[in-house]
Structures are given as C-alpha cells and as structure tokens.
C-alpha cells in the first residue's frame, strides 16, 4: 500500500520533491470521492432525497478532479499511461452520468460504471 501510494504519487508529481504533496492531495481527493460517491449512491437508491443540483455538483467534482490528475501526469511510462487512461475513463463515465441526471433510474447504472473504475484502479494500485 505504501509502496503503491509512493509509485502513484511519483507519477502524479513533477519530481520526487513534490511527491509528498502529491500523496497528500491524492488522499484528500480520494476521501472526498468516497463521501461524494456514497452521497450520490444514497440519492439514486432512494435512501436520501434526490437532489439533482447536488448530484451534478458531485459528478462535476469527479470530472474536474480527474482532469487535474490527467494534467499532472507527464511521464510516459506504462504505469503513467495506464493511470492517465484510468482517470480519463472515470472522467468520461462521469460526464455520461452528468448527461442523464434528470433521470435518476439511468444515473444509477452509470454510477455503478463509475464505481467499477474506483474498484479496478484500487485493485491494481491501492491494494
Ligand atoms: C486511477 C486510479 C484511481 C481511481 C480511478 C480511483 N482511485 Fe481511489 N485510490 C487510488 C490510489 C492509488 C489510492 C491509494 C492512496 C493511499 O495509499 O492512501 C486510493 C485510495 C483511495 C481511498 C483511501 C484514501 C485514504 O484515506 O488513504 C479511498 C476512500 C478512495 N481511493 C476512493 C475512491 C473512489 C470513491 C473512487 C471513484 C469515484 C476512486 N477512489 C477512484 C487510485 C484511484
């Protein structure tokens, strides 16, 4: 886990000197994603009231944070390329969900696609 975090942080950071900052910001973003993801899942499952504006805000956070990670990945190693593609996929899947927020039943399916991205990246990089 530590080693993986360091690996990903180095990919995200411009240099080893900024890797510590990258690790902190990665963790902070991930924690926000967890809370936001749970809030969105509760909403579309009817456990909490559906709030389209809040759902859109959450999806926009996934999109913007993913874009931020993609921009920060400058290396062209296989690992960097893979991570960039994973964030790009999360971004695209979040945009697909954003397009149907008026239909909660459709958002539900698209949210599970989003969560599959979380899980598949963690299986490789955060296990
Ligand atoms: C492209 C890869 C990638 C994607 C996509 C991804 N994560 Fe992560 N996530 C990581 C890595 C790497 C760590 C390990 C950080 C660490 O070791 O603390 C992590 C850690 C976490 C953690 C633990 C943070 C902590 O407290 O240390 C949570 C919670 C989390 N992710 C939630 C999510 C959610 C929710 C999503 C989807 C919306 C998501 N992640 C998508 C790479 C990813």
Boltz pocket constraint, residues with backbone or C-beta under 6 A from the ligand:
constraints:
  - pocket:
      binder: B
      contacts: [[A, 1], [A, 2], [A, 4], [A, 5], [A, 8], [A, 26], [A, 27], [A, 30], [A, 31], [A, 33], [A, 34], [A, 37], [A, 62], [A, 82], [A, 83], [A, 86], [A, 87], [A, 90], [A, 114], [A, 115], [A, 117], [A, 118], [A, 119], [A, 121], [A, 122], [A, 125], [A, 126]]
      max_distance: 6.0
